[in-house]
Amino acid sequence: MIGVNRLKKKYIQKIIAYIVLIFILSSFYIEMSKNYPFNWQRVPFKYMNLYIDGFFMTLKISLLSILFALIIGIIFGVMKTSKYQILKEFANTYTTVFRNIPLLVIILIIYYGVGSMIEINAMIGAIVSLSLFEGAYISEIIRGGIEAVDKGQIEAAKTIGLNTFYIYVDILLPQAFRTTLPALTGQFISLVKDSSLASVIALQELTMVGRQIATSSFASFESYITVAIFYFTITALLQVLGKYFERRYAIL
């Protein structure tokens, strides 16, 4: 009964928070309407096909970057927990470099610097940049998850004859993923938002499309609000999926 009352109280508080937020946003909108002539009939509906194209481009580069960043993060996270010092130093150097350079600069270096030596398009440049940048953060998350596993389990695995590969695959990484799911979800959401920086290399993703529509329609506020709604849709979905997997694979 106490649990039910606590749950009801939680939902009531959440509803109140939403009502307050809606009130604040509505008040802000009403005040802006006094000085800004909103034109929602023209934007976004007139340009909806362009927004949808930008949405799918953002979705594509985000999902591919998440995949590659996760692979990079796992590899370097494992290297950081290796018994070989050279692997640790290499992984730590990679993390230090990419965590201390702004993503915008990395995108420009990859696209204009590396792109001058080998031919890469804007989408490839964005995916490579995002993967390397976010992979550095994910490697630290994975390292923390691996080191959080009870050392007794590792010793027990060695006593029954498991080699290092199977210790990581069967024992360390599965538990590391379970404990780091909230942090990984947060990093994936950050990656989606960071993908907006790909607009600097003229990739036709959401932010670039929104900027072009804002320039041509003279409806900047409507255009960028539409872009924000699309980004919110992607990140909210990631958050819901993250919560689902947290509950499903929670360590009891």
C-alpha positions as CSV (number, residue, x, y, z in Angstrom):
1,M,0.0,0.0,0.0
2,I,2.9,2.3,0.8
3,G,4.5,1.5,-2.5
4,V,1.2,2.4,-4.4
5,N,0.9,5.7,-2.5
6,R,4.5,6.5,-3.3
7,L,3.9,5.8,-7.0
8,K,0.8,8.0,-7.0
9,K,2.7,10.8,-5.4
10,K,5.5,10.5,-8.0
11,Y,3.1,10.7,-10.9
12,I,1.2,13.7,-9.3
13,Q,4.5,15.5,-8.9
14,K,5.4,14.7,-12.5
15,I,2.1,16.0,-13.8
16,I,2.5,19.2,-11.7
17,A,6.0,19.7,-13.2
18,Y,4.6,19.3,-16.7
19,I,1.8,21.8,-16.0
20,V,4.3,24.4,-14.7
21,L,6.6,23.9,-17.7
22,I,3.7,24.3,-20.2
23,F,2.6,27.4,-18.4
24,I,6.0,28.9,-18.6
25,L,6.4,28.1,-22.3
26,S,3.0,29.4,-23.1
27,S,3.6,32.6,-21.3
28,F,6.9,33.0,-23.2
29,Y,5.2,32.3,-26.5
30,I,2.4,34.8,-25.8
31,E,4.9,37.5,-25.0
32,M,6.9,36.8,-28.1
33,S,3.7,36.9,-30.2
34,K,3.3,40.5,-29.3
35,N,6.5,41.4,-31.2
36,Y,7.1,38.5,-33.6
37,P,4.6,37.7,-36.4
38,F,4.5,33.9,-36.3
39,N,3.7,32.1,-39.5
40,W,3.2,28.4,-38.8
41,Q,1.1,27.9,-42.0
42,R,4.2,28.5,-44.1
43,V,6.9,27.0,-41.9
44,P,7.1,24.1,-41.3
45,F,4.3,22.7,-43.5
46,K,5.4,24.2,-46.8
47,Y,8.9,22.8,-46.3
48,M,8.0,19.5,-44.5
49,N,9.6,17.3,-47.2
50,L,13.0,19.1,-46.7
51,Y,12.7,18.7,-42.9
52,I,12.0,15.0,-43.3
53,D,15.0,14.6,-45.6
54,G,17.2,16.4,-43.0
55,F,15.6,14.2,-40.2
56,F,16.6,11.0,-41.9
57,M,20.1,12.2,-42.7
58,T,20.5,13.1,-39.0
59,L,19.1,9.7,-38.1
60,K,21.5,7.9,-40.5
61,I,24.7,9.7,-39.4
62,S,23.7,9.4,-35.7
63,L,22.9,5.6,-35.8
64,L,26.1,4.8,-37.8
65,S,28.2,7.0,-35.5
66,I,26.7,5.3,-32.4
67,L,27.6,1.9,-33.9
68,F,31.2,2.8,-34.7
69,A,31.7,4.9,-31.6
70,L,30.5,1.9,-29.5
71,I,32.9,-0.4,-31.3
72,I,35.8,2.1,-30.8
73,G,34.8,2.6,-27.2
74,I,34.7,-1.1,-26.4
75,I,38.1,-1.7,-28.1
76,F,39.8,1.1,-26.3
77,G,38.0,0.5,-23.0
78,V,39.3,-3.1,-23.0
79,M,42.8,-1.8,-23.9
80,K,42.7,0.5,-20.8
81,T,42.2,-2.5,-18.6
82,S,44.8,-4.7,-20.3
83,K,47.8,-6.0,-18.4
84,Y,50.0,-4.7,-21.2
85,Q,51.2,-1.2,-20.4
86,I,51.8,-0.2,-24.1
87,L,48.1,-0.9,-24.9
88,K,47.0,1.2,-21.8
89,E,49.2,4.1,-22.9
90,F,48.0,4.0,-26.5
91,A,44.3,4.0,-25.4
92,N,44.9,6.7,-22.8
93,T,46.7,8.9,-25.5
94,Y,43.8,8.5,-27.9
95,T,41.3,9.5,-25.2
96,T,43.3,12.5,-24.1
97,V,43.7,13.8,-27.6
98,F,40.1,13.5,-28.7
99,R,38.5,14.6,-25.4
100,N,40.6,17.8,-25.4
101,I,39.9,18.9,-29.0
102,P,36.5,20.5,-29.8
103,L,34.3,18.3,-32.0
104,L,33.9,21.2,-34.5
105,V,37.7,21.4,-35.0
106,I,37.8,17.6,-35.4
107,I,35.2,17.8,-38.1
108,L,37.1,20.5,-40.0
109,I,40.4,18.5,-39.7
110,I,38.8,15.3,-40.9
111,Y,36.8,16.8,-43.8
112,Y,39.2,19.5,-45.0
113,G,42.5,18.1,-43.8
114,V,42.2,14.3,-44.3
115,G,39.7,15.0,-47.2
116,S,42.5,16.8,-49.1
117,M,44.5,13.5,-49.2
118,I,41.7,11.0,-49.7
119,E,38.3,11.7,-51.2
120,I,35.6,11.7,-48.6
121,N,32.1,13.2,-48.7
122,A,30.5,15.2,-46.0
123,M,28.5,12.3,-44.6
124,I,31.6,10.1,-44.2
125,G,33.5,13.0,-42.7
126,A,30.8,13.6,-40.1
127,I,30.5,9.9,-39.2
128,V,34.3,9.5,-38.8
129,S,34.5,12.6,-36.7
130,L,31.6,11.8,-34.4
131,S,32.7,8.2,-34.0
132,L,36.3,9.1,-33.0
133,F,35.1,11.9,-30.7
134,E,32.3,10.1,-28.9
135,G,34.3,6.8,-28.9
136,A,36.8,8.5,-26.6
137,Y,34.1,9.2,-24.0
138,I,32.5,5.8,-24.4
139,S,35.9,4.1,-23.8
140,E,36.1,5.7,-20.4
141,I,32.5,4.6,-19.6
142,I,33.4,1.0,-20.6
143,R,36.6,1.1,-18.6
144,G,34.7,2.1,-15.5
145,G,32.2,-0.6,-16.1
146,I,34.8,-3.3,-16.5
147,E,36.7,-2.1,-13.4
148,A,33.5,-2.2,-11.3
149,V,33.1,-6.0,-11.8
150,D,34.1,-7.9,-8.7
151,K,37.7,-9.2,-9.1
152,G,36.7,-12.4,-7.4
153,Q,34.7,-13.4,-10.6
154,I,37.9,-12.9,-12.7
155,E,39.9,-15.1,-10.3
156,A,37.1,-17.8,-10.4
157,A,37.1,-17.7,-14.2
158,K,40.8,-18.2,-14.3
159,T,40.6,-21.2,-12.0
160,I,38.2,-23.0,-14.3
161,G,40.5,-22.4,-17.3
162,L,38.9,-19.5,-19.1
163,N,41.4,-17.4,-21.2
164,T,41.4,-13.6,-21.3
165,F,39.2,-13.4,-24.4
166,Y,36.4,-15.4,-22.8
167,I,36.7,-13.6,-19.5
168,Y,36.0,-10.3,-21.3
169,V,33.3,-11.7,-23.6
170,D,31.4,-13.9,-21.1
171,I,32.0,-12.1,-17.8
172,L,33.4,-8.5,-17.9
173,L,31.7,-6.9,-20.9
174,P,28.1,-8.1,-20.2
175,Q,28.2,-6.8,-16.7
176,A,30.0,-3.6,-17.7
177,F,27.1,-2.9,-20.2
178,R,24.5,-3.5,-17.6
179,T,26.1,-1.1,-15.1
180,T,26.9,1.6,-17.7
181,L,23.6,1.6,-19.6
182,P,22.5,5.0,-18.2
183,A,25.8,6.6,-19.0
184,L,25.9,5.1,-22.5
185,T,22.4,6.3,-23.2
186,G,23.4,9.8,-22.1
187,Q,26.4,9.7,-24.4
188,F,24.3,8.5,-27.4
189,I,21.9,11.4,-26.8
190,S,24.9,13.8,-26.7
191,L,26.1,12.3,-30.0
192,V,22.7,13.0,-31.7
193,K,22.9,16.6,-30.6
194,D,26.5,16.9,-31.5
195,S,25.6,15.8,-35.1
196,S,24.2,19.2,-35.6
197,L,27.8,20.5,-36.0
198,A,28.0,18.6,-39.3
199,S,26.2,21.6,-40.8
200,V,29.6,23.4,-41.0
201,I,30.6,21.1,-43.8
202,A,27.3,21.6,-45.6
203,L,25.9,18.2,-44.8
204,Q,22.1,18.4,-45.4
205,E,21.2,17.3,-41.9
206,L,18.5,18.9,-39.7
207,T,20.4,21.9,-38.6
208,M,21.6,22.8,-42.1
209,V,18.2,22.3,-43.6
210,G,16.7,24.5,-40.8
211,R,19.2,27.2,-41.5
212,Q,18.5,27.2,-45.2
213,I,14.8,27.4,-44.7
214,A,15.1,30.1,-42.1
215,T,17.2,32.2,-44.6
216,S,14.8,31.7,-47.5
217,S,11.5,32.0,-45.6
218,F,12.5,34.8,-43.2
219,A,10.8,32.6,-40.5
220,S,13.8,31.8,-38.3
221,F,12.0,31.1,-35.1
222,E,9.5,28.7,-36.7
223,S,12.3,26.9,-38.6
224,Y,14.5,26.3,-35.6
225,I,11.6,25.3,-33.4
226,T,10.7,22.7,-36.0
227,V,14.3,21.5,-36.0
228,A,14.3,21.3,-32.2
229,I,11.1,19.2,-32.2
230,F,12.8,16.7,-34.6
231,Y,15.9,16.5,-32.5
232,F,13.7,16.0,-29.4
233,T,11.9,13.2,-31.1
234,I,15.2,11.3,-31.7
235,T,16.6,11.9,-28.3
236,A,13.4,11.1,-26.5
237,L,13.2,7.8,-28.3
238,L,16.7,7.0,-27.3
239,Q,15.9,7.8,-23.7
240,V,12.9,5.5,-23.7
241,L,14.9,2.7,-25.2
242,G,17.6,3.3,-22.7
243,K,15.1,3.1,-19.8
244,Y,13.6,-0.1,-21.3
245,F,17.0,-1.9,-21.5
246,E,18.0,-0.6,-18.0
247,R,14.9,-2.3,-16.6
248,R,15.2,-5.5,-18.7
249,Y,18.9,-6.1,-17.9
250,A,19.1,-4.6,-14.5
251,I,21.4,-6.4,-12.1
252,L,19.2,-7.7,-9.2
